Amino acid sequence: MRIRGLPETMDPYCLREGEAATLLAGHPWRRFAVLGDSIAEGVGDPLDGYCDLGWADRVAEALRAQRPDLAYRNLGQRDLRTAQVRETQLAPALDFQPDLALVACGGNDAMRPGYDPDAVDRDLTAIVTALRDGGAAVVTISLLVMADYPAFPEWFRPAAVANMHVLARHTSALAAALGTIHIDMADHPAGRLPDLLLSRDGLHANARSHAICAAEAIRRLGAHLR
């Protein structure tokens, strides 16, 4: 199936009309915070036929459609490693006093030589634990793993893909141990065709990727509510 350029509502991996409203009807959340790197920030190229919003912003929009007084703060910033997210974003997030928090990071650790998954686990655990102790339900994500990352030199591409799979497994295990609301995107079938998901830089998600991630996040939140 050719996806590029089709309206978002026809994409088999995206939300159907009215689906978000049905899934999130009556949700209890009033303060939503997002922490992380470029994935959280919403970096990526626009794409014809797709809404030009990052996936976390899309989730906030869907939550606010059901609760117009929802307060939202996105602290996401590109290029940060997990330790830097903890150092620079955790305190502001706690000050915001969210009752729902989304944490999306680790990719900048995994996509560098010398990736230490245990160190990432420690920082992510500290972030999640602090947010939960502060009263928030915490959403985590195992990031969508692409079949290739053209941004990197050929010698590092296989390692980048392998590292991203390790990150996904570690994040899923950590989520199970900590009891987060977890979105597992790692093996999503859309990742098999990265040219339809990546921005021109060969690394960041495009608008279709954000649409797919938002759909899976909203569906997971809906399942949690049920």
ABEGO torsion letter per residue (X at the ends): XBABGBBAAABAABBBBGAAAAAABGBABABBBBBEBAAAAGBEBBBBGBBBBBAAAAAAAAAAAABAABBBBBABBBGBBAAAAAAAAAAAAAAAGBABBBBBBGAAAAABBGBBAAAAAAAAAAAAAAAAAAGBBBBBBBBBBBABBAABBAAAAAAAAAAAAAAAAAAAAAAAAAGBBBBBAAABAAAABAAAABBAAGABBBAAAAAAAAAAAAAAAAAAAX
